[in-house]
């Protein structure tokens, strides 16, 4: 039996497959490669089928499969197809995680970030889609929770529109956008600002007016900003008259000024810009400068003090 050329020792099968004898012995002890015979001295012996089995084990291990998965396949508890599908899914998850880590480290390296910011960036980037959406949902719920105004409900839905997942290989800009967005919605002052905008729009029905006036603001006030037209000048008043009717009652003018004081906030506009970056859509030109110009022009020409002058 010892001289049977069709039986091999641990060392011989290890050499044929290209693994160490210790590895073969370990896999054999785990039941993955049972010996077909033992020598007179008690040493394990293996045949050609065992060599082929060992080749398969090595291949599966090289592909990153765990010993339990290998044992299930060899024991016919799972098919090779099912095992491959499950492993591909696991590898995809690992690859996404590694790419996120790379993006975070790349952003940190390029921006000389602090260790605290790096830790926060890594933590936020590794959140699941459900966890990330939960952060935004909580913010929107706090801002819109006490109003049933239908227009406000539409805006609330817009503010929740995060992508289902970050890209597999997110750009530095997207990692930065997610970090900045998370920091923004956690800012108490910003939360109060958005809530004041929502309640003000619901109570005074200014949201619809704001949406209607927006194209005129971007056209005429935006042009005034581009040409550096002074808000309190004659040309500034002419631009204002093209946006806001000259016969608008004083009470409505006062309400419009109050609304503009809320919406002409760079942080609110930045929220929409960050969502666009994360969703991979184009970021439009900034609108806040035009609204800020309109606010200043109203104060200069239409406020009660200006009228009295």
Residue pairs with C-beta under 8 A, 6 or more apart in sequence:
1 7
1 37
1 39
1 40
2 39
2 40
6 47
6 48
7 36
7 37
7 45
7 46
7 47
8 16
8 45
8 46
8 47
8 50
8 51
9 39
9 43
9 44
9 45
9 46
10 21
10 24
10 25
10 28
10 43
10 44
10 46
11 21
12 46
13 24
13 46
13 50
13 51
13 54
14 20
14 21
14 23
14 24
16 51
17 24
17 51
17 54
17 55
17 58
18 58
19 54
19 58
24 33
24 54
27 33
27 54
27 57
27 67
28 34
28 35
28 44
30 67
30 71
31 71
32 53
32 57
32 67
32 70
32 71
32 74
33 46
33 50
33 53
33 54
33 57
35 44
35 45
35 46
35 50
36 45
36 46
36 47
36 49
36 50
37 44
37 45
37 47
38 44
38 45
39 45
46 54
53 74
56 74
57 70
57 74
60 69
60 70
60 73
61 67
61 70
63 87
64 87
64 91
65 83
65 87
69 78
69 83
69 86
69 87
72 78
72 83
73 79
73 80
73 83
95 168
96 165
96 168
97 126
99 168
99 169
99 170
100 125
100 126
100 166
100 170
100 175
101 122
101 125
101 126
103 125
103 169
103 170
103 171
103 172
103 174
103 175
104 118
104 121
104 122
104 125
104 175
105 118
106 172
107 113
107 121
107 172
107 175
107 176
108 117
108 118
108 121
110 172
111 176
113 121
117 179
120 179
120 183
121 175
121 179
124 132
124 178
124 179
124 182
125 166
125 170
125 175
125 178
125 179
127 135
129 162
129 164
129 165
132 162
132 178
133 160
133 162
135 182
135 185
136 159
136 160
136 162
136 181
136 185
137 160
139 159
139 185
139 191
139 194
140 156
140 159
140 160
142 191
142 195
143 156
143 159
143 191
143 194
143 195
143 198
144 152
144 153
144 155
144 156
144 198
146 199
147 198
147 199
147 202
149 201
149 202
149 207
151 201
151 202
151 207
151 208
152 198
152 201
152 202
152 207
155 198
155 207
156 198
159 271
159 275
161 275
161 279
162 275
162 278
162 279
163 278
163 279
163 280
166 174
166 175
166 178
166 278
167 174
167 280
173 277
174 277
174 278
177 274
177 277
177 278
178 274
178 278
180 270
180 274
181 271
181 274
181 275
181 278
184 190
184 267
184 270
184 271
184 274
185 191
185 271
187 267
190 267
193 262
193 265
193 267
193 268
194 268
196 262
197 262
197 263
197 268
200 206
200 258
200 259
200 262
201 207
201 210
201 259
204 255
204 259
206 255
206 256
206 259
209 256
209 259
210 259
210 263
213 243
213 244
214 287
216 242
216 243
217 243
217 287
217 290
217 291
217 294
218 285
218 287
218 290
220 239
220 242
220 243
221 239
221 243
221 290
221 291
221 293
221 294
221 297
222 285
222 287
222 289
222 290
223 229
223 239
224 231
224 235
224 236
224 239
224 290
224 293
224 297
225 289
225 290
225 293
229 235
229 236
229 239
230 236
231 293
231 296
231 297
231 299
231 300
232 296
232 297
232 300
232 301
236 297
236 300
236 301
237 297
237 300
237 301
239 297
240 294
240 297
240 298
240 301
240 302
243 294
244 253
244 256
244 294
244 298
244 302
248 256
248 302
250 304
250 307
253 298
253 302
253 303
254 303
254 304
256 298
257 295
257 298
257 299
257 302
257 303
260 291
260 294
260 295
260 298
261 295
263 291
264 288
264 291
264 292
264 294
264 295
265 288
266 288
268 288
269 286
269 287
269 288
273 283
276 282
276 283
276 284
277 283
299 306
300 306
